[in-house]
Amino acid sequence: GSSFFELDNMVFTCVKVEDEGSIRVLELSRPGSKNAWTETMRGELEAALDQASRDPSVRVVIITGDPQGGAFCAGMDLKDAGGPAASKASGPTHLEQDLPPGRPNNQQWWRDGGGTAGLAIIRSTKPVIAAVNGSAVGVGMTLPLCCDMTVAAEEAKVGFVFGKRGLTMECLSSTMLARCVGHKQALELVLTGRVFAAKDAPSGLFNYVVPASEVLGKAKELAKEVCQTSPQSAMINRYMVLRNAFMSPEEAHLIESRSIFTASTSKDSKEGIMSFLEKREPKWATDPFRDAPDFIPWWMQIQTRSRL
């Protein structure tokens, strides 16, 4: 297909990248296949997310679907499907960088591509918003679970249909779905494989459900609100929600103490107080990637890919 964007010497063919001020919009774009997921799309999305983390001009990332596709993402492209090790006409089943050189593409070394993209969202130094502007199943529904907020089209058909395809949960959904909707609701959605309209979704699955024509606009509205807050505060606060949820109150207290001690002496804290007293818009000076405090990461980092 034609290239949409060139980034760090990568030519993107499945992800469109557009900037609107400090908001970066990443558009899943395979319109001839309802924006269905391929490993090529995954690699491009992961690269674009990591680049946005490093880019000081980006404050918020929005992930949406190409409107020409008629869906947000129809899940994994199942044409010629035959399992992770099979060859598919829609693209490679893994990317060259996934496997250590010389290692076989088997259960020991292969990693779920959806989960790899989900981890890129989790590690992002910028908030990530999903704008689900059409139907979404499979990874089309599990990827938004990893995002910080989700806006969905009210009539969009959505569902967690793994069981109906003889598959299992992926893209971090086995931990993120229950966080969003609770244990019992998560099991109901997964065990039934039910497909439903977004307007009928259980509480917690989406932040807002709006007409399809308003999805991207609502996501941008949320992004602009985020841009009014400190970049460094946004990064640390999202990491605390993501990483501290299953800690003891005492562990969370120790991390919060280090964090607010550091934040209270930062440039952004001084600017936040002065702009409030002077009744003006703040001019934030921190770069969350380059100015990250030295206590990050406070969580145990797990190596998901073998180095050899």
C-alpha positions in Angstrom: 0.0 0.0 0.0 1.0 3.6 -0.2 3.0 5.1 2.7 1.3 7.4 5.1 4.2 8.6 7.2 7.9 8.2 7.7 9.2 8.1 11.3 12.7 7.1 12.5 13.5 5.6 9.0 10.3 3.5 9.2 7.7 3.9 6.4 4.2 3.3 7.8 1.6 1.6 5.7 -1.0 0.7 8.3 -0.9 3.6 10.7 -1.6 7.2 9.8 0.0 9.9 12.0 -1.4 13.4 12.4 -0.7 16.2 14.8 -3.1 18.7 16.0 -1.2 21.1 18.2 0.2 18.9 21.0 -2.2 16.1 20.4 -1.0 13.2 18.2 -3.6 11.1 16.5 -2.6 7.5 15.4 -5.1 6.1 13.0 -5.3 2.3 12.4 -5.6 2.2 8.7 -6.4 -0.9 6.6 -9.7 0.4 5.2 -10.1 -2.5 2.8 -10.2 -4.9 5.7 -12.1 -3.0 8.3 -8.8 -1.9 9.8 -8.1 -5.5 10.8 -5.0 -6.1 12.9 -1.8 -7.4 11.4 1.7 -7.7 12.9 2.9 -5.0 10.5 0.2 -2.7 12.0 1.3 -3.7 15.5 5.0 -2.9 14.8 4.1 0.5 13.4 1.8 1.4 16.3 4.4 0.3 18.8 7.1 2.5 17.1 4.7 5.5 16.8 3.8 5.2 20.5 7.5 5.0 21.6 8.3 8.0 19.4 5.5 10.0 20.9 6.9 9.2 24.3 10.2 10.8 23.3 8.8 13.8 21.5 8.6 16.9 23.7 6.0 18.5 21.4 3.4 15.7 22.1 1.3 15.9 25.2 -1.4 13.3 24.5 -1.9 10.4 22.1 -5.2 9.4 20.6 -5.6 6.0 18.9 -8.6 5.7 16.5 -9.6 3.8 13.3 -9.6 5.0 9.7 -13.2 6.2 9.1 -12.9 4.7 5.6 -12.6 1.3 7.2 -16.1 1.4 8.6 -14.8 0.0 11.9 -12.3 0.9 14.7 -10.6 -2.5 14.3 -12.2 -5.8 13.3 -9.6 -7.7 15.4 -6.9 -9.9 14.0 -7.0 -10.5 10.3 -8.1 -14.1 10.1 -7.5 -14.6 6.3 -5.3 -17.7 5.9 -5.1 -18.0 9.7 -3.4 -21.0 11.0 -1.9 -20.0 14.3 1.0 -17.8 15.4 3.6 -19.9 13.5 1.7 -20.1 10.2 2.2 -17.9 7.2 -0.6 -15.4 6.5 -1.3 -13.5 3.3 -2.2 -10.5 5.4 1.4 -10.2 6.7 4.0 -11.7 8.9 2.9 -13.5 12.1 5.8 -12.0 14.0 8.3 -9.2 13.3 12.0 -9.8 12.9 12.9 -8.0 16.1 10.6 -10.2 18.1 12.8 -13.3 18.1 16.4 -13.5 19.2 18.5 -14.3 16.1 18.5 -18.0 15.4 15.7 -18.9 17.8 12.7 -20.8 16.4 9.2 -19.2 16.2 7.6 -21.4 18.9 5.9 -21.1 22.2 9.1 -20.6 24.1 10.1 -17.5 22.1 7.0 -16.2 20.4 5.1 -13.3 22.1 1.6 -12.0 21.6 1.8 -9.0 19.2 -1.3 -7.4 20.8 0.3 -7.5 24.2 3.5 -6.0 22.8 1.5 -3.0 21.5 -0.4 -2.9 24.9 2.9 -2.7 26.7 3.9 0.2 24.5 0.8 2.0 25.8 1.5 1.1 29.4 5.1 2.4 29.3 4.1 5.6 27.4 5.2 8.8 29.1 2.1 10.5 27.7 -1.5 9.7 28.4 -3.2 7.6 25.7 -6.9 7.9 24.7 -8.8 5.4 22.6 -11.4 6.8 20.2 -13.4 3.7 19.2 -15.2 5.2 16.3 -16.7 1.9 15.0 -17.1 -1.7 15.6 -14.4 -3.4 17.6 -13.8 -7.1 18.5 -10.7 -9.1 19.5 -7.7 -6.9 19.8 -9.9 -4.0 18.6 -11.5 -4.2 22.1 -8.5 -5.3 24.2 -6.2 -2.6 23.0 -8.4 0.2 24.3 -8.4 -1.5 27.7 -4.8 -0.6 28.0 -5.5 3.1 27.2 -6.1 5.7 30.0 -9.6 6.7 28.7 -11.9 5.4 26.0 -14.6 7.1 24.0 -16.9 4.8 22.0 -19.5 5.2 19.2 -22.9 4.3 20.8 -24.0 1.9 18.0 -20.6 0.3 17.5 -20.7 -3.5 17.8 -18.1 -4.6 20.4 -17.2 -7.8 22.2 -14.6 -10.2 23.6 -15.1 -13.1 21.3 -12.1 -15.2 22.0 -14.1 -18.3 23.0 -16.1 -18.2 19.8 -12.9 -18.5 17.8 -11.3 -21.1 20.0 -8.8 -18.5 21.3 -7.9 -17.1 24.6 -7.4 -13.6 26.1 -4.6 -11.4 24.8 -3.3 -7.8 24.7 -3.1 -7.7 28.5 -6.9 -8.2 28.7 -6.6 -10.9 31.4 -5.5 -8.2 33.8 -7.0 -5.0 32.3 -10.6 -6.1 31.7 -11.3 -6.9 35.3 -9.7 -3.6 36.3 -12.2 -1.8 34.1 -15.4 -3.6 34.7 -14.8 -5.8 37.8 -14.3 -9.5 38.2 -17.8 -10.9 37.6 -18.6 -8.6 34.6 -15.2 -9.5 33.0 -16.0 -13.2 33.3 -19.5 -12.7 31.8 -18.1 -10.8 28.8 -15.4 -13.3 28.1 -17.2 -16.6 28.9 -20.3 -15.7 26.8 -18.3 -14.1 23.9 -21.3 -11.7 23.6 -21.3 -9.0 21.0 -23.2 -5.9 22.0 -23.7 -2.3 21.2 -21.3 0.1 23.0 -24.3 1.9 24.4 -25.2 -1.3 26.3 -21.7 -1.8 27.7 -21.3 -2.4 31.5 -20.1 0.5 33.6 -16.3 1.0 33.4 -15.7 -0.3 29.9 -15.9 3.2 28.3 -15.6 6.7 29.7 -18.1 8.1 27.2 -20.5 6.7 24.6 -21.5 9.2 22.0 -22.7 9.3 18.4 -20.0 8.0 16.0 -19.6 11.5 14.4 -18.6 12.9 17.8 -16.1 10.2 19.0 -12.9 11.8 17.8 -14.1 15.3 18.9 -14.9 14.1 22.4 -11.4 12.4 22.6 -9.8 15.6 21.5 -11.8 17.5 24.1 -10.5 15.2 26.8 -6.9 15.5 25.4 -7.1 19.3 25.6 -8.2 19.1 29.3 -5.1 16.9 29.9 -2.9 19.5 28.2 -3.9 22.0 30.9 -2.2 19.9 33.5 1.6 19.4 34.2 3.3 17.0 31.7 5.4 15.5 34.5 2.4 15.2 36.9 0.4 13.4 34.1 3.1 10.9 33.6 3.7 10.1 37.3 0.0 10.0 38.1 -0.9 7.6 35.3 2.0 5.4 36.3 0.8 5.4 39.9 -2.7 4.3 38.9 -1.3 1.6 36.6 1.4 0.3 39.0 0.0 0.9 42.5 -3.4 -0.7 42.2 -2.5 -4.0 43.8 0.0 -2.7 46.4 -0.6 -2.5 50.1 -1.6 0.9 51.4 1.8 1.2 53.1 3.7 0.6 49.8 1.5 3.1 48.0 2.1 5.6 50.8 5.9 5.3 50.5 5.8 5.9 46.7 3.3 8.8 47.0 5.6 10.4 49.6 8.6 10.3 47.3 6.6 11.5 44.4 4.9 14.5 46.0 8.2 15.5 47.7 9.9 15.5 44.3 6.9 17.2 42.5 6.6 19.9 45.1 10.1 21.2 44.3 9.7 21.0 40.5 9.4 23.8 37.9 5.8 22.7 37.2 4.8 23.0 40.8 6.0 26.5 41.1 4.3 27.4 37.8 1.1 25.7 38.8 0.9 27.8 42.0 2.0 31.1 40.4 -0.5 30.7 37.5 -3.3 30.0 40.0 -2.4 33.0 42.1 -2.0 35.2 39.0 -5.2 33.9 37.4 -3.6 32.9 34.1 -3.0 29.8 32.0 0.1 27.8 33.1 3.2 27.5 30.9 4.5 24.1 31.7 8.3 23.6 31.4 8.8 19.9 32.1 9.4 17.1 29.6 8.2 13.8 31.1 10.7 11.8 29.1 13.8 13.8 29.9 12.8 15.1 33.3 11.6 11.8 34.8 12.5 11.7 38.5 15.2 9.2 39.5 12.8 7.0 41.5 11.1 5.8 38.3 10.7 2.9 37.8 9.7 2.0 41.4 8.1 -1.2 40.1 9.9 -4.4 39.2 10.7 -4.4 35.5 10.1 -7.7 33.8 12.0 -8.6 30.7 9.4 -10.0 28.3 11.8 -10.7 25.4 14.8 -13.0 25.6 18.1 -11.1 25.0 19.7 -14.3 23.6 
